[in-house]
Amino acid sequence: MRLQKYLAQCGVASRRKAEELIRNGRISVNGKVVDTMGYLVDPNRDMVELDFKPVAAEDKKVYILLNKPSGVISSAKDERGRRTVLDLVDVTQRLYPVGRLDFMTEGLIILTNDGDFSYLMTHPKHEIPKRYRAYVKGFVTDEEADILQKGVVIDGYATAPAKVGFLNRDKTSTLLDIEIHEGRNRQVRKMCDAVGHPVIRLKRISIGFLGLGGLKKGQWRHLTQDEIKKLKEMC
Protein backbone atom coordinates (compact mmCIF):
# COMPACT_ATOMS: atom_id res chain seq x y z
CA MET A 1 0.00 0.00 0.00
CA ARG A 2 1.29 3.48 -0.82
CA LEU A 3 2.38 5.39 2.26
CA GLN A 4 0.10 8.39 1.67
CA LYS A 5 -2.94 6.13 1.31
CA TYR A 6 -2.09 4.34 4.56
CA LEU A 7 -1.75 7.66 6.39
CA ALA A 8 -5.15 8.71 5.07
CA GLN A 9 -6.71 5.45 6.21
CA CYS A 10 -5.24 6.00 9.65
CA GLY A 11 -7.08 9.31 9.89
CA VAL A 12 -3.84 11.30 10.06
CA ALA A 13 -4.85 13.62 7.21
CA SER A 14 -6.39 13.63 3.76
CA ARG A 15 -4.28 12.00 1.07
CA ARG A 16 -3.11 15.38 -0.26
CA LYS A 17 -2.15 16.56 3.23
CA ALA A 18 -0.43 13.22 3.85
CA GLU A 19 1.72 13.87 0.77
CA GLU A 20 2.70 17.24 2.27
CA LEU A 21 3.71 15.52 5.53
CA ILE A 22 5.88 13.10 3.56
CA ARG A 23 7.52 15.86 1.50
CA ASN A 24 8.25 17.79 4.70
CA GLY A 25 10.11 14.84 6.19
CA ARG A 26 7.67 14.28 9.04
CA ILE A 27 6.93 10.62 8.26
CA SER A 28 9.23 7.75 9.08
CA VAL A 29 8.95 4.03 8.36
CA ASN A 30 10.78 1.59 10.63
CA GLY A 31 12.74 4.50 12.10
CA LYS A 32 13.86 5.94 8.76
CA VAL A 33 12.47 9.20 7.37
CA VAL A 34 10.66 8.84 4.04
CA ASP A 35 10.30 12.04 2.01
CA THR A 36 9.51 10.73 -1.47
CA MET A 37 6.18 9.77 -3.04
CA GLY A 38 5.28 6.22 -4.00
CA TYR A 39 6.88 4.49 -1.00
CA LEU A 40 5.13 1.18 -0.27
CA VAL A 41 4.38 -0.07 3.24
CA ASP A 42 2.95 -3.25 4.69
CA PRO A 43 0.54 -2.21 7.49
CA ASN A 44 1.03 -5.61 9.17
CA ARG A 45 4.82 -5.43 9.29
CA ASP A 46 6.03 -1.82 9.03
CA MET A 47 6.07 0.75 11.83
CA VAL A 48 4.85 4.10 10.46
CA GLU A 49 5.35 7.23 12.54
CA LEU A 50 4.38 10.89 12.33
CA ASP A 51 6.94 13.11 14.07
CA PHE A 52 8.27 9.84 15.54
CA LYS A 53 4.93 8.96 17.14
CA PRO A 54 3.29 5.71 15.92
CA VAL A 55 0.16 5.92 13.78
CA ALA A 56 -2.35 3.13 13.32
CA ALA A 57 -5.53 2.61 11.34
CA GLU A 58 -8.73 3.65 13.09
CA ASP A 59 -11.38 0.95 13.04
CA LYS A 60 -14.42 3.23 13.11
CA LYS A 61 -14.98 5.66 10.25
CA VAL A 62 -16.82 8.83 11.20
CA TYR A 63 -18.67 11.22 8.88
CA ILE A 64 -20.11 14.44 10.30
CA LEU A 65 -22.12 17.26 8.76
CA LEU A 66 -21.52 20.61 10.48
CA ASN A 67 -23.16 23.99 10.02
CA LYS A 68 -20.02 26.11 10.41
CA PRO A 69 -20.50 29.59 11.83
CA SER A 70 -18.45 32.51 10.51
CA GLY A 71 -15.32 33.25 12.49
CA VAL A 72 -14.32 29.58 12.76
CA ILE A 73 -11.27 28.01 11.07
CA SER A 74 -11.81 25.05 8.72
CA SER A 75 -8.78 23.08 9.87
CA ALA A 76 -7.78 20.63 12.58
CA LYS A 77 -5.81 23.27 14.49
CA ASP A 78 -4.83 26.91 14.26
CA GLU A 79 -1.41 28.31 15.17
CA ARG A 80 -3.05 31.56 16.31
CA GLY A 81 -5.30 29.76 18.76
CA ARG A 82 -8.56 30.59 17.00
CA ARG A 83 -11.56 28.29 17.29
CA THR A 84 -11.65 25.51 14.69
CA VAL A 85 -14.41 23.28 13.35
CA LEU A 86 -13.11 20.47 15.57
CA ASP A 87 -13.88 22.56 18.65
CA LEU A 88 -17.56 22.37 17.72
CA VAL A 89 -17.95 18.57 17.60
CA ASP A 90 -17.75 16.01 20.40
CA VAL A 91 -16.23 12.75 19.15
CA THR A 92 -13.19 10.75 20.21
CA GLN A 93 -11.85 10.14 16.70
CA ARG A 94 -9.31 12.45 15.09
CA LEU A 95 -11.16 14.26 12.30
CA TYR A 96 -10.32 16.75 9.58
CA PRO A 97 -12.48 18.79 7.19
CA VAL A 98 -13.35 17.66 3.67
CA GLY A 99 -12.39 20.75 1.70
CA ARG A 100 -12.60 24.17 3.30
CA LEU A 101 -14.73 27.18 3.99
CA ASP A 102 -12.86 30.40 4.63
CA PHE A 103 -12.83 32.05 8.05
CA MET A 104 -15.89 34.29 7.51
CA THR A 105 -17.93 31.89 5.34
CA GLU A 106 -20.56 29.83 7.12
CA GLY A 107 -22.56 26.76 6.21
CA LEU A 108 -22.20 23.11 5.31
CA ILE A 109 -18.90 21.34 5.81
CA ILE A 110 -18.15 17.63 6.23
CA LEU A 111 -15.66 16.26 8.79
CA THR A 112 -14.26 12.73 8.64
CA ASN A 113 -11.38 10.43 9.47
CA ASP A 114 -11.80 8.57 6.17
CA GLY A 115 -8.99 9.76 3.93
CA ASP A 116 -10.20 7.88 0.85
CA PHE A 117 -13.66 9.45 1.18
CA SER A 118 -12.12 12.91 1.53
CA TYR A 119 -9.98 12.32 -1.55
CA LEU A 120 -13.02 11.27 -3.59
CA MET A 121 -15.08 14.25 -2.47
CA THR A 122 -12.42 16.86 -3.21
CA HIS A 123 -10.90 15.53 -6.44
CA PRO A 124 -11.56 18.08 -9.23
CA LYS A 125 -12.58 15.46 -11.81
CA HIS A 126 -15.68 14.47 -9.81
CA GLU A 127 -17.29 17.93 -10.13
CA ILE A 128 -19.67 17.65 -7.18
CA PRO A 129 -21.98 20.70 -7.20
CA LYS A 130 -21.81 23.11 -4.26
CA ARG A 131 -24.45 25.79 -3.71
CA TYR A 132 -23.98 29.09 -1.94
CA ARG A 133 -26.06 32.05 -0.82
CA ALA A 134 -24.01 35.16 -1.56
CA TYR A 135 -25.17 38.53 -0.21
CA VAL A 136 -23.15 41.07 -2.18
CA LYS A 137 -22.78 44.83 -2.47
CA GLY A 138 -24.63 46.68 -5.20
CA PHE A 139 -27.25 45.85 -7.83
CA VAL A 140 -26.07 42.87 -9.86
CA THR A 141 -27.29 43.20 -13.42
CA ASP A 142 -28.46 40.35 -15.64
CA GLU A 143 -25.36 40.91 -17.77
CA GLU A 144 -23.04 40.57 -14.76
CA ALA A 145 -24.81 37.39 -13.65
CA ASP A 146 -24.33 36.04 -17.17
CA ILE A 147 -20.60 36.75 -16.93
CA LEU A 148 -20.44 34.78 -13.68
CA GLN A 149 -22.28 31.90 -15.30
CA LYS A 150 -19.94 31.75 -18.30
CA GLY A 151 -16.80 32.02 -16.17
CA VAL A 152 -14.49 34.80 -15.02
CA VAL A 153 -10.71 35.03 -14.74
CA ILE A 154 -9.42 34.93 -11.16
CA ASP A 155 -5.82 34.30 -10.08
CA GLY A 156 -4.86 33.73 -13.71
CA TYR A 157 -7.39 31.03 -14.55
CA ALA A 158 -10.93 31.00 -15.91
CA THR A 159 -13.58 29.53 -13.65
CA ALA A 160 -15.78 26.76 -14.98
CA PRO A 161 -19.38 27.61 -15.93
CA ALA A 162 -21.61 28.23 -12.91
CA LYS A 163 -25.31 28.55 -12.21
CA VAL A 164 -26.41 31.94 -10.90
CA GLY A 165 -29.89 32.99 -9.80
CA PHE A 166 -31.39 36.06 -8.13
CA LEU A 167 -33.14 35.73 -4.77
CA ASN A 168 -33.39 39.44 -4.09
CA ARG A 169 -31.82 42.66 -5.36
CA ASP A 170 -32.14 46.38 -4.85
CA LYS A 171 -30.03 49.49 -5.43
CA THR A 172 -27.58 48.71 -2.61
CA SER A 173 -27.32 44.91 -2.46
CA THR A 174 -28.15 41.60 -4.13
CA LEU A 175 -28.76 38.09 -2.79
CA LEU A 176 -27.47 35.48 -5.23
CA ASP A 177 -27.84 31.71 -5.46
CA ILE A 178 -24.57 30.40 -6.91
CA GLU A 179 -23.71 26.81 -7.80
CA ILE A 180 -20.15 25.83 -8.70
CA HIS A 181 -18.38 22.53 -9.34
CA GLU A 182 -14.89 23.61 -8.33
CA GLY A 183 -13.40 24.19 -4.90
CA ARG A 184 -10.65 26.75 -5.35
CA ASN A 185 -9.56 29.02 -2.52
CA ARG A 186 -12.19 31.71 -1.81
CA GLN A 187 -13.62 31.08 -5.28
CA VAL A 188 -17.12 32.54 -4.85
CA ARG A 189 -15.77 35.66 -3.17
CA LYS A 190 -13.22 36.18 -5.95
CA MET A 191 -15.85 35.60 -8.64
CA CYS A 192 -18.08 38.28 -7.15
CA ASP A 193 -15.11 40.64 -6.78
CA ALA A 194 -14.34 40.11 -10.47
CA VAL A 195 -17.68 41.61 -11.50
CA GLY A 196 -17.44 44.47 -8.99
CA HIS A 197 -19.73 43.15 -6.24
CA PRO A 198 -17.79 42.21 -3.06
CA VAL A 199 -19.37 39.64 -0.79
CA ILE A 200 -20.92 40.87 2.44
CA ARG A 201 -22.04 37.45 3.73
CA LEU A 202 -21.53 33.99 2.28
CA LYS A 203 -23.08 30.65 3.20
CA ARG A 204 -22.72 27.21 1.65
CA ILE A 205 -26.12 25.55 1.70
CA SER A 206 -25.46 22.22 -0.02
CA ILE A 207 -22.94 19.74 -1.39
CA GLY A 208 -24.56 17.56 -4.02
CA PHE A 209 -27.90 16.37 -2.63
CA LEU A 210 -26.77 17.04 0.95
CA GLY A 211 -28.25 20.12 2.61
CA LEU A 212 -28.21 21.64 6.08
CA GLY A 213 -31.76 20.64 6.93
CA GLY A 214 -32.68 22.10 10.32
CA LEU A 215 -29.15 22.43 11.66
CA LYS A 216 -28.51 25.80 13.29
CA LYS A 217 -25.12 27.52 13.29
CA GLY A 218 -22.61 25.43 15.22
CA GLN A 219 -24.80 22.32 15.25
CA TRP A 220 -23.75 18.99 13.75
CA ARG A 221 -24.91 15.45 13.13
CA HIS A 222 -23.57 12.16 11.85
CA LEU A 223 -24.23 11.34 8.19
CA THR A 224 -26.45 8.33 7.64
CA GLN A 225 -25.11 5.23 5.89
CA ASP A 226 -27.44 5.98 2.99
CA GLU A 227 -26.04 9.52 2.65
CA ILE A 228 -22.47 8.22 2.75
CA LYS A 229 -23.27 5.65 0.09
CA LYS A 230 -24.91 8.23 -2.18
CA LEU A 231 -21.99 10.65 -1.83
CA LYS A 232 -19.53 7.90 -2.79
CA GLU A 233 -21.71 6.97 -5.76
CA MET A 234 -21.64 10.60 -6.93
CA CYS A 235 -17.86 10.33 -7.13
N, C-alpha and C positions, 0 to 999 in steps of 0.2 A: 504494500500500500504506500502511495506517495505520502511523504511526511506532512505536507500541508493539509491533505485530506484527513489524516489521522488527528492532527491538531484540531481541525474543525469538528470532527466527531467527538472529541473530548470536551467540546464546549469552551475551548480556550479562546477562540475568536472565529470570525468568518474565514472562509478560505483565503480571500484576498488579504485580510489582516494577518492571517497566519503566514502568508508569503512575506509580508513586511517584517514580521518577527524573525523569520529565517534570514532574510537579507541583512538584518541588523545584528546578526550574530547572537541572538538571545536564546536560540534553541540548541540543545546538545543531545546527542544520541550515544548512549553507553559512555558518557563522560567526555565526548569529543564534540566540539562546536561544529555545527553544520550550517553553512551560510550560502549554499547553492540550491537551486530548484531541482526537482526531480529525484531527490534522494528517497530511496525505498526503505521502509521499516517493516518489521514483523511485530505486530502488537503483542504477540505471545512470548517474544524472546528479547526484544530490545527495550532498554530503559530510555524513555524520552523525557527531557526536562526543559522547563521554561525558567530562565534565570537560575538554573541549577536546583529547581524544585520539581519533583516528579509530577507528571500529568497522567491522568488515566481516563478512559472513556466513561462517561456518565450513562448509567443504565436508563434513566427516565428522561425522555425528551419532553420539553415544555414549550408551549406556544401560547403567547399572551397578546391580547389586543388591548392597547392603552389609548386613552384619550389624553394626549399630552397637552398640558397647559403651556402658554407662552412663558418665557423666562426659565425654561428647563432645558438642560443640555441632552442631546440625543447621543450619549456615549456611556460607556461603562463607568468612567470616572473622569473627573475634571481637575487639572492641575491647579486651577484657581479656587477650588473648593466650592464651586457652585453646585446647586442641586441638579442631579441627573435623573433620567427616566428610571433608573434602577432604584432610586430612593423612594419611588412611588409604588413599587410592588413588593409583596411580601411572600417570597418563595425562597427555598434553601438552595436551589440550583444557581449556578453562575450563568447569567444571561447576557446577551448583547443585542442591540437593535438591528433590525433588518432594514438597511438603508438609513436615511436620516431626515429629520426635519430641523431647520435652523432654529437658533435660540428663541426667536420671537414668534415662530410659526407654531400653531397649535393643531391638534387633531389626531387622526389615526396613525398609529405606529405599532409595528409588531415586534415583540421581543421573543428570543428563543435561545436555546443552547444547541440547536440542530444546525451545524455548519453547512451541511449539504442543502437543507431547505433554504437557508439564507442565500446561498450561492444561486440556487434556482430562481429565487424571487427577485434578485437584483441583477441578474445577467441581462445586458442590453438586448440580446437577440429575442428574449421572450416577450418584450413589449407589453407588459401588464399595464392596463390603464389605471391612472390615478387622477382622482377628481378633487378640485380645490374650489373654495369660495374665496375670491379675492376682492376685498374692498379697497378701491384705489382712488387716488386724487383725480378730480376733473371729470368732465363729460367725455366718455369714450365714444367715438363715432363708429358708425357701421364700417367705415373704411379702415379704421384702426383695428377693429375686431377682426376684419378680414385679413389684415396683415399678420396678426397673431396666429390666425388659423393656418395661413400658408407657410409660416415660419419666419423667424427674424434672426439676424446675426448677433450672437452674444459670445464674448470671449473668443472671437475668431472662428466660430463655427455656426452653421445655420441649424436652428432647431427643426425637429421633425414636425409635420403638420399636426395641429391641435384642434380640439373642438372648443369653441367659445360661445357662450350664451349670455344674454343680459337678464339679470334678476331685478335690477333697479338702477336708474340713473337720473341724475339731475345736473344742475349747472356746476356743482362743486364736487360731486363724487359719483362713483359707479360701483355697483356690486356685480361682479362677473362670476360665471360658472366656467371653469377651465379644466379641460381634460387633456392630459399629456401621457405619453408612453415612455418617456425618458426619465432619468433620475439624476440629472446633473446638479451640481452645487448651486443652490439658490435659484433654480431655473425659472420658476414662475415670477419671482421678484424681478429678475433680470429681463425677462420677456416684457413685463409691464413697463419697466424703466425704458426699454428700447423704443416704445411708442409714446413716451412722455407722460406716463401715468404711474408714479411711484405707489407701491403698496402701502396702505395704512394698516390693514389687518389681513392675515392669511390663515386659512384653515384647510387641512386636508380632510375630506369627508368620506373618501372611499379608496380602496385598493381592489381592483377587479370588482367582484360581486360583494365584497366585504365592506359593510358600513359601520358607523358608530352605534347605531341603534339608540338605546336610551342612556348610554354612558355619559355621565357628566365629566367636566374637566377634572383630570386627576384620577378618575375611576378606571378600573381594568377588569378583565375577565379572561378565563382560559378559552382558547378556540376549541370548538367541538371537533371530534374526529371527522365528521362529514365536511366541515369547513377546511380542515387541513388537507383532506383528500382532494377536494375541489381545487384548492390553490395549487397543489402539486400537478393536477391534471391540466391546469391553465398553462403550466410551464412546459 
